[in-house]
Amino acid sequence: MIRSALTISLPILFGFVPLGIAFGLLFQELGYPWYFASLMAIFVYAGAAQFMAIGLLSSGIGLLEIAISTFFLNSRHMFYGLAFLESFGNWNLRKLYLIFGLTDETYALMTTIKVPKNFTKERYYFFITLFAQLYWVLGCTIGALTANALSFNTNGMEFAATALFVVLLIEQWVKVKRLLPFVIAFIASTIALLFFIKHMLLVAIILSIASIVLLRLIKIQSNE
């Protein structure tokens, strides 16, 4: 079972390790000890959110805003988890870890593979999730250690975070295929950038959510 889970998770390895190295290199620019990148990979384990945190920390954004922004950025995982509540087995430490370790990549893999008949599904998913996180921790650690050991020019590497968010945007468009949410996000971000630069991200999130809720309420009332 372990060998099979390792083999089937290799595509995640080739994606997580290079991206993790980029994160580790960029994170060291903040001046933290190298092992902070590894700890973040272990306890936060959210690629997009970790890259976002680099920009927020470098800008002096407060921890509350970082926490709120991370929550909303990763809120899509709630819907991922609903599809696996039964597949993850009974409520125990293993199920809690499977919920914690459910990323875009593991979700995509688990929804496309067929678990061999002689394997226990929740155990098989556990090893896939564990290996995926190990790949991420490995990449982040290599990047952090490399940044400390070598004189590495990271100019332009911050584009990795931008590229990651562009990919997430494209994925959301493929799934949603509705222009309105993206227009709302663009307008909210523009307003926040022009008038609330110090709290831009938090304000943009609040404006976006408030606008979507308001439009939904208007739609409900119009249908009554």
Backbone bond lengths (Angstrom), bond angles and torsions (degrees), N, CA, C in turn:
res aa  C-N    CA-C-N  psi(-1)  N-CA   C-N-CA  omega(-1)  CA-C   N-CA-C  phi
1 M - - - 1.459 - - 1.537 111.49 -
2 I 1.340 115.78 -44.10 1.461 120.25 -178.64 1.527 110.55 -63.61
3 R 1.344 115.96 -43.68 1.467 119.52 179.64 1.523 110.90 -63.53
4 S 1.310 117.00 -41.07 1.468 121.10 179.54 1.524 110.80 -64.51
5 A 1.342 116.97 -43.54 1.466 121.06 179.49 1.525 110.68 -64.55
6 L 1.335 115.93 -38.81 1.462 120.39 178.11 1.527 110.78 -63.86
7 T 1.311 116.28 -44.43 1.470 120.61 -178.35 1.515 111.28 -64.57
8 I 1.326 116.06 -44.35 1.459 119.23 -174.76 1.524 111.83 -74.89
9 S 1.334 117.22 -17.04 1.467 120.54 179.77 1.530 112.91 -93.42
10 L 1.318 118.04 0.19 1.463 120.93 -177.70 1.535 113.74 -59.07
11 P 1.344 119.75 -35.97 1.470 118.04 175.84 1.526 112.99 -57.52
12 I 1.336 116.77 -33.70 1.464 120.37 176.89 1.523 109.84 -68.00
13 L 1.328 116.70 -37.31 1.472 121.04 177.59 1.521 110.93 -55.47
14 F 1.331 116.85 -47.92 1.463 120.78 -175.62 1.526 112.17 -69.82
15 G 1.315 117.08 -16.76 1.456 119.81 175.63 1.516 112.70 -95.05
16 F 1.333 116.53 -40.73 1.464 121.40 -173.64 1.521 113.18 -74.35
17 V 1.315 117.45 -41.33 1.471 119.11 -174.98 1.538 111.74 -64.28
18 P 1.340 119.72 -50.68 1.480 118.09 178.16 1.526 113.11 -61.64
19 L 1.336 116.82 -40.67 1.457 119.51 179.84 1.524 110.85 -68.32
20 G 1.341 116.09 -36.88 1.459 120.26 176.97 1.517 111.79 -64.95
21 I 1.328 116.67 -38.74 1.467 120.61 177.07 1.523 110.25 -61.89
22 A 1.330 116.22 -42.85 1.473 119.84 177.66 1.520 110.72 -60.80
23 F 1.338 116.30 -41.37 1.465 119.30 177.89 1.522 111.05 -63.03
24 G 1.343 117.01 -47.03 1.457 120.34 -178.78 1.517 112.54 -59.36
25 L 1.317 116.73 -41.81 1.462 121.23 178.95 1.522 111.13 -63.47
26 L 1.325 116.06 -45.21 1.464 119.98 -178.98 1.529 111.62 -69.92
27 F 1.320 116.16 -37.21 1.464 120.17 -178.17 1.523 111.32 -63.92
28 Q 1.325 117.31 -34.81 1.461 120.45 -179.20 1.516 112.00 -67.97
29 E 1.336 117.46 -18.63 1.454 120.29 176.26 1.525 111.62 -65.58
30 L 1.352 116.78 -18.35 1.461 120.66 179.14 1.521 112.45 -78.94
31 G 1.339 116.15 -13.75 1.463 119.68 176.39 1.521 115.19 91.77
32 Y 1.319 118.55 10.92 1.466 121.38 178.88 1.528 110.22 -82.74
33 P 1.346 117.38 158.62 1.477 119.46 173.93 1.525 110.55 -59.55
34 W 1.344 117.07 151.43 1.465 121.26 -173.38 1.515 112.80 -58.25
35 Y 1.360 116.41 -35.10 1.459 118.69 -174.18 1.529 112.90 -72.09
36 F 1.325 117.60 -11.36 1.460 119.55 175.96 1.528 110.55 -64.15
37 A 1.327 116.49 -34.85 1.469 120.17 177.68 1.522 110.33 -64.63
38 S 1.331 116.25 -40.66 1.466 120.33 178.60 1.525 110.72 -66.56
39 L 1.334 116.52 -43.67 1.465 119.99 179.31 1.522 111.55 -62.94
40 M 1.321 116.11 -37.28 1.463 119.89 178.08 1.524 109.98 -65.93
41 A 1.324 116.84 -38.07 1.462 120.61 178.62 1.520 111.31 -67.13
42 I 1.332 116.80 -29.72 1.466 121.09 -178.95 1.527 111.28 -80.77
43 F 1.335 116.84 -47.66 1.458 120.21 -170.25 1.527 114.02 -97.08
44 V 1.324 117.28 -23.51 1.465 120.20 176.96 1.523 109.48 -97.76
45 Y 1.321 116.27 -52.82 1.456 123.75 175.29 1.531 112.66 46.86
46 A 1.312 114.78 61.34 1.469 120.87 178.43 1.515 107.17 -148.08
47 G 1.327 116.11 100.30 1.453 120.65 -172.82 1.511 113.94 -54.18
48 A 1.326 116.93 -55.03 1.460 120.32 -178.13 1.522 110.94 -62.82
49 A 1.321 117.04 -41.82 1.459 120.98 -178.98 1.525 111.33 -67.62
50 Q 1.330 117.42 -35.59 1.459 119.79 179.18 1.524 111.08 -68.08
51 F 1.324 117.11 -40.53 1.465 119.61 175.90 1.527 110.01 -65.17
52 M 1.327 117.04 -39.35 1.455 120.55 178.11 1.522 110.23 -62.78
53 A 1.333 116.30 -39.08 1.463 120.45 -178.77 1.521 111.79 -62.38
54 I 1.329 117.86 -32.46 1.466 120.43 178.34 1.519 110.62 -59.11
55 G 1.335 115.58 -49.50 1.460 119.41 179.52 1.511 112.31 -64.96
56 L 1.334 117.11 -39.37 1.465 120.45 -178.92 1.525 111.35 -68.55
57 L 1.326 116.69 -42.65 1.462 120.00 179.68 1.521 111.29 -66.17
58 S 1.319 116.80 -39.58 1.463 120.17 179.63 1.527 111.69 -68.51
59 S 1.322 116.50 -23.12 1.467 121.34 179.37 1.521 112.51 -90.07
60 G 1.334 116.70 -3.28 1.454 120.36 179.35 1.519 113.57 78.27
61 I 1.337 117.25 21.82 1.460 121.34 179.07 1.521 109.23 -68.52
62 G 1.344 117.03 143.48 1.450 121.62 -178.83 1.522 113.23 -69.08
63 L 1.335 115.74 158.27 1.458 121.31 -178.34 1.524 111.86 -63.65
64 L 1.331 117.59 -33.67 1.465 120.86 179.61 1.524 110.58 -62.38
65 E 1.326 116.39 -45.77 1.458 120.08 179.50 1.524 111.32 -65.63
66 I 1.328 116.39 -37.25 1.462 119.88 177.63 1.522 110.14 -63.97
67 A 1.354 116.25 -43.11 1.462 120.52 -179.46 1.529 111.15 -63.58
68 I 1.336 116.40 -44.69 1.465 120.43 -179.36 1.525 110.77 -65.48
69 S 1.319 115.89 -43.46 1.465 120.31 179.76 1.524 111.06 -62.85
70 T 1.341 116.12 -41.72 1.461 120.40 178.81 1.516 111.13 -63.94
71 F 1.334 115.81 -40.70 1.468 120.01 179.76 1.526 111.03 -60.26
72 F 1.321 116.78 -48.11 1.457 119.56 -177.32 1.532 111.69 -70.52
73 L 1.339 116.14 -35.23 1.459 119.25 179.10 1.521 111.09 -63.60
74 N 1.343 116.38 -37.78 1.460 121.03 -176.90 1.526 113.13 -96.81
75 S 1.330 117.48 6.69 1.462 120.12 -177.30 1.531 111.79 -63.85
76 R 1.341 117.15 -21.80 1.462 119.37 178.76 1.520 111.31 -62.38
77 H 1.338 117.56 -23.04 1.456 120.77 -179.36 1.520 111.84 -67.96
78 M 1.337 117.14 -21.47 1.462 119.74 176.43 1.524 110.58 -59.81
79 F 1.326 115.32 -40.96 1.456 120.10 -178.89 1.534 110.51 -73.81
80 Y 1.334 116.17 -32.15 1.460 119.31 174.38 1.531 109.63 -60.80
81 G 1.330 114.94 -45.79 1.459 120.41 -174.94 1.513 113.65 -63.67
82 L 1.323 116.92 -33.37 1.462 119.91 -179.54 1.525 111.74 -58.95
83 A 1.320 116.15 -31.70 1.464 120.36 -178.39 1.524 112.30 -74.42
84 F 1.354 116.99 -14.81 1.459 119.85 -175.18 1.528 113.59 -119.59
85 L 1.321 118.21 10.03 1.461 120.06 -176.93 1.528 111.53 -57.25
86 E 1.311 117.35 -41.85 1.455 120.18 179.68 1.527 111.39 -81.24
87 S 1.325 117.44 -37.14 1.467 120.78 -178.05 1.526 112.27 -66.03
88 F 1.333 117.43 -24.58 1.454 121.09 -179.39 1.525 112.70 -81.56
89 G 1.320 118.12 -1.23 1.460 121.49 174.53 1.512 113.58 83.58
90 N 1.333 115.33 -159.86 1.464 121.78 -177.44 1.523 111.02 -72.35
91 W 1.336 114.24 160.31 1.463 119.28 179.65 1.521 109.72 -72.53
92 N 1.309 115.86 113.25 1.461 123.27 176.37 1.521 107.44 -157.98
93 L 1.333 116.24 -172.83 1.460 119.60 -177.96 1.525 111.81 -62.78
94 R 1.312 116.54 -34.85 1.469 119.57 179.66 1.527 111.06 -64.69
95 K 1.328 116.35 -42.71 1.464 119.43 179.75 1.517 110.67 -66.10
96 L 1.322 117.16 -39.79 1.461 120.31 178.53 1.524 110.88 -62.61
97 Y 1.335 116.37 -39.10 1.468 118.90 178.16 1.522 111.17 -68.52
98 L 1.330 117.34 -39.09 1.462 120.65 178.40 1.526 110.96 -61.68
99 I 1.325 116.14 -37.66 1.475 120.24 176.89 1.525 109.83 -66.97
100 F 1.330 116.18 -44.80 1.467 120.96 179.53 1.529 111.55 -62.47
101 G 1.332 116.26 -39.20 1.463 120.45 -173.63 1.511 114.85 -90.85
102 L 1.329 117.43 9.37 1.464 120.19 -178.75 1.532 109.41 -79.11
103 T 1.309 116.69 106.28 1.462 122.65 178.77 1.526 109.75 -109.35
104 D 1.323 115.76 176.55 1.464 119.81 176.82 1.529 110.84 -57.25
105 E 1.336 115.04 -40.55 1.461 119.76 -174.90 1.532 111.83 -73.15
106 T 1.350 117.02 -44.22 1.458 119.01 179.22 1.523 111.11 -67.60
107 Y 1.331 116.35 -35.54 1.465 119.60 176.93 1.531 110.21 -63.09
108 A 1.329 115.90 -46.15 1.459 119.78 179.55 1.525 111.40 -61.33
109 L 1.339 116.12 -38.90 1.461 120.00 -178.93 1.527 111.16 -70.49
110 M 1.321 116.89 -45.70 1.459 120.70 -177.07 1.522 113.30 -67.00
111 T 1.314 116.54 -26.85 1.463 119.53 -179.83 1.529 112.56 -84.83
112 T 1.325 116.47 -6.07 1.472 119.17 -178.34 1.525 113.06 -114.35
113 I 1.327 117.41 -20.53 1.464 119.49 -178.20 1.531 110.88 -87.77
114 K 1.313 115.30 161.25 1.456 121.83 174.48 1.518 108.08 -114.84
115 V 1.327 115.93 118.83 1.463 120.59 -178.25 1.527 109.40 -69.10
116 P 1.345 118.02 127.17 1.471 120.39 178.04 1.527 111.87 -55.04
117 K 1.304 116.44 146.63 1.469 121.39 -173.31 1.516 113.01 -61.75
118 N 1.324 118.05 -32.20 1.457 120.57 -177.54 1.522 113.23 -86.95
119 F 1.348 117.80 6.71 1.461 121.80 179.05 1.522 110.13 -106.37
120 T 1.335 115.98 145.13 1.458 121.09 171.81 1.522 108.63 -78.49
121 K 1.318 116.47 124.85 1.466 120.79 -171.58 1.516 112.29 -58.08
122 E 1.347 117.58 -49.19 1.469 119.26 -176.10 1.526 112.35 -65.63
123 R 1.343 117.37 -34.50 1.469 120.27 176.96 1.520 110.59 -68.77
124 Y 1.312 115.89 -39.79 1.466 120.63 179.67 1.524 109.88 -63.48
125 Y 1.323 116.96 -45.02 1.465 121.38 177.09 1.518 110.85 -63.46
126 F 1.338 116.69 -35.41 1.461 120.21 179.93 1.526 110.95 -61.62
127 F 1.324 116.98 -46.41 1.463 119.99 -178.56 1.532 111.27 -67.76
128 I 1.311 117.55 -37.29 1.470 120.17 176.17 1.526 109.87 -61.37
129 T 1.328 116.54 -45.87 1.465 121.19 179.92 1.522 111.17 -64.29
130 L 1.327 116.53 -42.40 1.463 121.07 -179.92 1.522 111.34 -63.11
131 F 1.326 116.99 -47.14 1.464 120.48 179.66 1.532 110.69 -62.13
132 A 1.328 116.48 -40.57 1.463 120.07 -179.92 1.530 110.79 -60.67
133 Q 1.329 117.14 -43.57 1.459 118.77 179.18 1.516 111.48 -68.83
134 L 1.323 117.04 -36.96 1.464 119.69 177.04 1.532 110.99 -60.52
135 Y 1.320 117.16 -38.62 1.464 120.41 177.29 1.531 110.21 -61.70
136 W 1.333 115.86 -42.72 1.467 120.66 -178.76 1.525 110.96 -66.84
137 V 1.338 116.54 -44.31 1.463 120.70 178.54 1.528 109.75 -62.42
138 L 1.327 116.54 -41.12 1.462 120.83 178.72 1.518 111.20 -60.64
139 G 1.320 117.39 -47.21 1.457 120.89 -179.80 1.514 112.36 -62.61
140 C 1.330 116.85 -46.07 1.470 120.60 -179.91 1.525 111.28 -62.62
141 T 1.330 116.73 -40.05 1.466 120.98 -179.40 1.518 111.26 -68.02
142 I 1.321 116.87 -43.66 1.476 120.39 177.90 1.523 110.32 -60.08
143 G 1.324 116.46 -44.83 1.463 120.12 179.72 1.510 112.45 -61.52
144 A 1.346 116.81 -43.68 1.468 120.75 -179.14 1.518 111.29 -66.49
145 L 1.335 117.16 -43.60 1.465 120.50 179.63 1.520 111.49 -67.38
146 T 1.321 116.48 -38.18 1.468 120.25 178.72 1.521 110.85 -63.91
147 A 1.323 116.33 -40.09 1.457 120.55 179.98 1.525 111.49 -63.99
148 N 1.339 116.91 -34.74 1.460 120.79 179.68 1.525 112.13 -79.87
149 A 1.323 116.87 -32.88 1.460 120.37 -174.76 1.521 112.90 -84.56
150 L 1.330 116.52 -29.13 1.454 120.76 -175.37 1.522 110.80 -122.66
151 S 1.309 115.21 154.45 1.464 120.40 172.71 1.527 106.80 -83.40
152 F 1.314 115.33 103.16 1.463 120.39 -171.47 1.515 109.63 -117.48
153 N 1.320 116.29 126.71 1.460 121.41 178.81 1.530 109.27 -83.89
154 T 1.321 116.52 110.95 1.468 121.37 -177.33 1.527 112.29 -97.02
155 N 1.318 117.16 9.84 1.467 119.27 179.01 1.524 110.38 -58.98
156 G 1.301 115.43 127.07 1.455 120.95 179.68 1.512 114.19 89.52
157 M 1.339 117.21 -16.94 1.463 119.51 -177.96 1.521 111.81 -70.34
158 E 1.346 117.12 -21.48 1.460 119.04 177.75 1.520 111.95 -62.08
159 F 1.338 115.70 -14.00 1.465 119.03 176.89 1.522 111.27 -65.17
160 A 1.339 117.79 -17.87 1.467 120.96 177.16 1.520 110.30 -59.13
161 A 1.344 116.17 -39.32 1.466 119.76 177.93 1.518 110.93 -66.79
162 T 1.339 116.23 -42.94 1.470 120.27 177.96 1.516 110.87 -61.48
163 A 1.331 115.97 -43.98 1.466 120.37 179.60 1.518 110.92 -62.66
164 L 1.345 116.57 -39.13 1.457 120.45 179.26 1.529 111.17 -62.10
165 F 1.333 116.71 -44.12 1.461 120.24 -179.61 1.531 111.41 -69.68
166 V 1.318 116.91 -31.92 1.464 119.62 175.65 1.527 110.20 -64.62
167 V 1.333 116.01 -42.11 1.467 120.35 177.18 1.519 110.58 -61.66
168 L 1.339 117.02 -43.69 1.465 120.76 178.21 1.521 110.68 -62.56
169 L 1.322 116.81 -38.90 1.465 120.96 178.21 1.522 110.62 -62.79
170 I 1.328 115.94 -44.34 1.467 119.72 179.71 1.527 110.53 -63.75
171 E 1.351 116.12 -41.58 1.465 119.75 178.59 1.527 111.00 -61.88
172 Q 1.336 116.26 -40.50 1.462 119.42 178.53 1.521 110.84 -65.16
173 W 1.318 116.82 -38.99 1.470 120.16 178.92 1.527 110.76 -65.01
174 V 1.331 116.35 -40.64 1.469 120.04 179.21 1.531 110.48 -62.59
175 K 1.326 116.52 -37.48 1.462 120.19 -177.78 1.530 111.88 -79.76
176 V 1.337 117.07 -42.46 1.463 121.23 -173.40 1.522 111.81 -86.12
177 K 1.332 115.73 -49.87 1.469 123.00 -178.91 1.531 111.84 53.28
178 R 1.319 115.08 40.87 1.469 121.75 174.41 1.518 107.67 -130.39
179 L 1.311 117.05 128.88 1.458 121.77 -174.23 1.524 112.58 -75.00
180 L 1.333 117.44 -32.53 1.463 121.24 -172.04 1.529 114.13 -55.74
181 P 1.341 120.83 -48.51 1.471 119.25 179.65 1.517 113.83 -57.98
182 F 1.325 116.50 -35.46 1.459 120.83 -179.13 1.536 111.02 -73.37
183 V 1.339 116.31 -35.74 1.461 120.57 176.34 1.525 109.92 -65.77
184 I 1.334 116.48 -42.90 1.466 120.97 178.38 1.527 110.40 -61.06
185 A 1.331 116.33 -44.44 1.463 120.52 179.80 1.529 111.24 -62.64
186 F 1.328 116.60 -40.07 1.468 120.91 -179.72 1.533 110.56 -65.72
187 I 1.329 117.16 -45.92 1.467 120.83 -179.60 1.523 110.84 -65.17
188 A 1.338 116.25 -43.90 1.470 120.18 179.97 1.528 110.90 -62.70
189 S 1.321 116.40 -41.06 1.473 120.21 179.41 1.518 111.30 -66.20
190 T 1.325 116.71 -38.92 1.464 120.51 179.46 1.522 111.14 -64.96
191 I 1.333 116.67 -43.63 1.470 121.07 178.41 1.526 110.25 -62.66
192 A 1.334 115.86 -44.82 1.465 119.98 -179.89 1.525 111.46 -63.71
193 L 1.332 117.04 -37.88 1.464 121.38 179.97 1.522 111.87 -67.48
194 L 1.327 116.46 -37.75 1.464 121.21 -176.18 1.527 112.78 -78.73
195 F 1.339 116.84 -35.50 1.465 119.29 -170.15 1.527 114.37 -119.18
196 F 1.336 118.50 -15.04 1.468 120.27 -176.82 1.523 109.61 -136.98
197 I 1.313 117.01 53.23 1.453 121.94 -171.48 1.529 112.28 -59.88
198 K 1.347 117.94 -34.42 1.462 120.59 -177.62 1.526 111.87 -71.77
199 H 1.312 116.65 -26.36 1.461 121.03 -179.20 1.524 109.57 -125.75
200 M 1.315 115.53 38.74 1.458 120.96 -170.81 1.530 112.70 -56.84
201 L 1.331 116.64 -51.08 1.458 119.85 -173.40 1.520 111.58 -63.85
202 L 1.330 116.52 -46.72 1.454 120.40 -178.82 1.524 111.13 -62.56
203 V 1.335 116.93 -43.97 1.464 121.21 179.71 1.522 110.73 -64.55
204 A 1.318 116.82 -41.93 1.463 120.52 179.61 1.526 111.18 -62.02
205 I 1.321 116.97 -40.94 1.465 121.08 178.65 1.527 110.76 -64.61
206 I 1.342 116.09 -45.62 1.467 120.28 -179.22 1.523 110.95 -63.32
207 L 1.329 117.17 -44.34 1.468 120.86 179.61 1.537 111.06 -63.34
208 S 1.322 116.18 -40.90 1.465 119.94 -179.56 1.525 111.01 -63.94
209 I 1.325 116.20 -47.36 1.468 119.98 -178.91 1.520 110.90 -65.02
210 A 1.336 116.34 -43.50 1.467 120.43 179.88 1.525 110.89 -61.95
211 S 1.310 117.58 -40.67 1.469 121.49 -179.63 1.523 111.43 -66.00
212 I 1.339 116.20 -43.68 1.465 120.07 -179.65 1.527 111.19 -65.48
213 V 1.342 116.14 -42.65 1.474 120.20 178.12 1.524 110.69 -63.36
214 L 1.331 116.54 -42.67 1.469 120.76 179.92 1.524 111.10 -62.58
215 L 1.311 116.90 -44.74 1.467 120.81 178.68 1.524 111.32 -63.72
216 R 1.323 116.87 -37.27 1.460 120.02 178.85 1.535 110.74 -67.27
217 L 1.337 116.59 -40.29 1.470 120.13 178.05 1.523 111.09 -64.24
218 I 1.331 115.63 -40.92 1.481 119.68 178.31 1.537 109.90 -62.50
219 K 1.327 115.76 -40.83 1.459 120.04 -179.38 1.527 110.84 -65.86
220 I 1.323 117.12 -40.20 1.471 121.27 179.26 1.520 110.88 -64.59
221 Q 1.333 115.86 -44.03 1.480 120.10 -179.88 1.524 111.63 -65.31
222 S 1.318 116.41 -37.00 1.457 119.97 -179.97 1.522 112.68 -69.20
223 N 1.341 116.02 -24.89 1.470 120.48 179.57 1.529 112.88 -85.03
224 E 1.330 115.99 -14.29 1.470 119.54 -179.03 1.534 111.24 -78.21
